[in-house]
Amino acid sequence: MSLAVLRSEDGRTIALELGRWRAEPDAHEAALLHRLADPVLDIGCGPGRVPRALAAAGRVVLGIDSAPLAAAEAARDGIPVLRRSVFDPLPGEGRWGTALLLDGNVGIGGDPIALLRRCRNLLRSGGQVVAEVAAPGVVSSALTVRIESGADTGPWFPWAVVGADGWPALARAAGLVSEGLERAGSRWFGRAVYA
C-alpha cells in the first residue's frame, strides 16, 4: 500500500487511510452503520465500500463522489454510486434519512458550515448528519491542500479540518441540532439532526 497525505500550503500534513478506502467496514464502523437512518447518502464515498456494505445488508443507500476514478470503480462493481458533487443537484433532495461524511469528508469544499447546510437541505425532517471529525484538542481550520503520494502530487483544492471540540457550534451554525460525539477506537464521530 502506498502512503499518501494531504499536504497544506503551510506544510502541515494529514495522513490518508488508503487501506481503509477499500476495506470492509471494521467492527466500529459496522456498529455505526447499523444505527444510520435509511435512506443513506454517503458523501465522498470513494470506491464505494460503505454503499457496498449497506446495499449487501438490504439497506437503501447511494454514494456520491466527484472523483472520476473512484466513481467509475464503484460503478464497475455494481455499487450504487453517482459521480457527483454534493453541491450538484441530487436525487431525493429533502428525503434522505442520513447524510454520511466519513474519513474527514466534513472538510469537503473547505467550508464545513456551507457543507452541513447543504446536508441539512438534503435531509428529511428528523434526518441526521453523521460526520467523522478529528480528535478533541485538534483546532478546526480551513486549508488549501493537495494529495501527495510518493513523487506524485495532485492539484491544490480547498479542505477543512473539524476538531471534535468544534462540532456542536458548527452543527448549530448550520441549522442542525448536535446530538454529541462518539468515539469508536481512535476515531471520533459527530451526530446532528435536522429538527
C-alpha positions as CSV (number, residue, x, y, z in Angstrom):
1,M,0.0,0.0,0.0
2,S,1.4,3.4,-0.9
3,L,1.5,6.1,1.7
4,A,-0.4,9.3,0.9
5,V,-1.0,12.6,2.7
6,L,-3.0,15.7,2.4
7,R,-0.3,18.5,2.5
8,S,-1.5,22.0,3.2
9,E,0.2,25.1,1.7
10,D,1.7,25.8,5.1
11,G,3.4,22.4,5.2
12,R,1.0,20.6,7.6
13,T,0.1,17.0,6.7
14,I,-2.9,14.8,7.3
15,A,-2.4,11.1,6.8
16,L,-4.8,9.4,4.4
17,E,-6.0,6.0,5.3
18,L,-5.9,4.5,1.8
19,G,-6.2,0.9,3.0
20,R,-9.5,1.7,4.7
21,W,-11.0,3.2,1.5
22,R,-11.3,-0.3,0.0
23,A,-11.6,-2.4,3.2
24,E,-14.7,-3.9,4.6
25,P,-16.1,-1.9,7.5
26,D,-14.5,-2.9,10.8
27,A,-16.5,-3.6,13.9
28,H,-16.6,0.0,14.9
29,E,-17.9,1.2,11.5
30,A,-20.3,-1.7,11.3
31,A,-21.9,-0.7,14.6
32,L,-22.1,3.0,13.4
33,L,-23.6,2.0,10.0
34,H,-26.2,-0.2,11.8
35,R,-27.6,2.9,13.6
36,L,-27.9,5.1,10.5
37,A,-31.4,6.0,9.3
38,D,-32.3,5.0,5.8
39,P,-32.0,6.1,3.1
40,V,-28.3,6.8,3.5
41,L,-26.4,9.3,1.3
42,D,-22.6,8.6,1.5
43,I,-20.9,11.8,0.6
44,G,-17.4,11.4,-0.8
45,C,-17.8,7.6,-0.9
46,G,-14.6,6.9,-2.8
47,P,-14.7,3.4,-4.4
48,G,-17.9,2.7,-2.6
49,R,-17.0,0.4,0.4
50,V,-19.8,1.8,2.6
51,P,-22.5,1.7,-0.1
52,R,-21.4,-1.8,-0.9
53,A,-21.8,-2.9,2.7
54,L,-25.1,-1.2,3.2
55,A,-26.6,-2.5,0.0
56,A,-25.5,-6.0,0.8
57,A,-27.4,-5.7,4.0
58,G,-30.5,-4.7,2.1
59,R,-30.3,-1.1,3.1
60,V,-31.3,1.9,0.8
61,V,-28.1,3.8,0.0
62,L,-26.5,6.0,-2.6
63,G,-22.8,7.0,-2.7
64,I,-21.6,10.2,-4.4
65,D,-18.1,11.2,-5.3
66,S,-16.8,13.8,-7.7
67,A,-13.6,11.9,-8.4
68,P,-14.0,10.2,-11.7
69,L,-11.8,7.2,-11.0
70,A,-13.4,6.5,-7.6
71,A,-17.0,6.7,-9.0
72,A,-16.1,4.6,-12.0
73,E,-14.5,1.9,-9.9
74,A,-17.6,1.7,-7.7
75,A,-19.9,1.6,-10.8
76,R,-17.9,-1.2,-12.3
77,D,-18.5,-3.2,-9.2
78,G,-22.3,-2.6,-9.4
79,I,-22.3,-0.3,-6.3
80,P,-25.0,2.4,-6.2
81,V,-22.7,5.4,-6.8
82,L,-23.0,8.6,-8.8
83,R,-20.2,10.8,-10.0
84,R,-21.5,14.0,-8.5
85,S,-20.5,16.8,-6.1
86,V,-22.7,17.2,-3.0
87,F,-23.3,20.7,-4.2
88,D,-24.8,19.5,-7.5
89,P,-28.5,18.6,-7.9
90,L,-29.0,15.2,-6.3
91,P,-31.8,12.6,-6.3
92,G,-34.1,12.5,-3.3
93,E,-33.3,16.1,-2.1
94,G,-35.2,16.7,1.2
95,R,-35.9,12.9,1.7
96,W,-32.6,11.4,2.9
97,G,-32.5,9.9,6.4
98,T,-28.7,10.2,6.8
99,A,-26.0,12.3,5.2
100,L,-22.8,10.4,5.9
101,L,-19.4,12.2,5.9
102,L,-16.7,9.6,6.8
103,D,-12.9,9.8,6.6
104,G,-12.8,13.6,7.3
105,N,-15.2,14.4,4.4
106,V,-16.7,17.1,6.6
107,G,-13.8,19.1,5.1
108,I,-15.1,18.9,1.5
109,G,-15.1,22.3,-0.1
110,G,-13.2,24.0,2.8
111,D,-16.3,25.4,4.4
112,P,-17.9,23.0,6.8
113,I,-20.8,25.3,7.6
114,A,-21.8,25.5,3.9
115,L,-21.4,21.7,3.6
116,L,-23.5,21.0,6.6
117,R,-26.2,23.5,5.4
118,R,-26.3,21.6,2.1
119,C,-26.6,18.3,4.0
120,R,-29.5,19.8,6.0
121,N,-31.3,20.6,2.8
122,L,-30.8,17.0,1.6
123,L,-32.4,15.6,4.8
124,R,-36.0,14.9,5.7
125,S,-37.2,16.4,8.9
126,G,-35.6,14.3,11.7
127,G,-32.8,13.2,9.4
128,Q,-29.2,13.1,10.6
129,V,-25.7,14.1,9.6
130,V,-23.0,11.8,10.8
131,A,-19.5,13.2,10.3
132,E,-16.1,11.8,11.2
133,V,-14.2,14.6,12.9
134,A,-10.6,15.0,14.3
135,A,-9.9,14.1,17.9
136,P,-10.6,16.6,20.8
137,G,-7.8,19.2,21.0
138,V,-7.4,19.5,17.2
139,V,-8.2,23.0,16.2
140,S,-10.7,23.4,13.3
141,S,-9.2,25.2,10.3
142,A,-9.8,25.9,6.6
143,L,-6.9,24.8,4.4
144,T,-5.7,24.6,0.9
145,V,-4.3,21.1,0.3
146,R,-3.1,18.6,-2.3
147,I,-2.7,14.9,-2.2
148,E,0.8,13.7,-2.2
149,S,1.8,10.0,-2.7
150,G,5.5,9.3,-3.3
151,A,6.6,11.5,-6.1
152,D,3.0,12.1,-7.3
153,T,1.2,15.3,-6.3
154,G,-2.3,16.4,-7.2
155,P,-3.7,19.9,-7.7
156,W,-4.5,22.2,-4.8
157,F,-8.1,22.3,-3.5
158,P,-10.0,23.7,-0.5
159,W,-10.4,21.5,2.5
160,A,-11.1,21.9,6.2
161,V,-10.3,20.1,9.4
162,V,-13.0,19.9,12.0
163,G,-12.0,19.1,15.5
164,A,-14.4,17.3,17.9
165,D,-14.4,20.3,20.2
166,G,-15.8,22.5,17.4
167,W,-18.6,20.1,16.3
168,P,-21.5,21.4,18.5
169,A,-21.0,25.0,17.4
170,L,-20.5,24.0,13.8
171,A,-23.7,22.0,13.7
172,R,-25.7,24.8,15.4
173,A,-24.3,27.4,12.8
174,A,-25.6,25.1,10.0
175,G,-29.1,24.9,11.5
176,L,-28.7,21.4,12.9
177,V,-29.1,20.2,16.5
178,S,-25.9,18.4,17.7
179,E,-26.6,15.1,19.4
180,G,-23.0,15.0,20.6
181,L,-19.9,12.9,19.8
182,E,-19.0,9.3,20.0
183,R,-15.6,7.6,20.0
184,A,-15.0,4.4,18.1
185,G,-11.5,3.2,18.7
186,S,-9.2,6.0,17.7
187,R,-11.9,7.7,15.5
188,W,-14.5,10.4,16.5
189,F,-17.9,11.0,15.0
190,G,-20.3,13.9,15.4
191,R,-24.0,13.4,15.0
192,A,-26.5,16.2,14.4
193,V,-30.2,16.2,13.5
194,Y,-32.3,18.4,11.2
195,A,-35.2,19.1,13.6
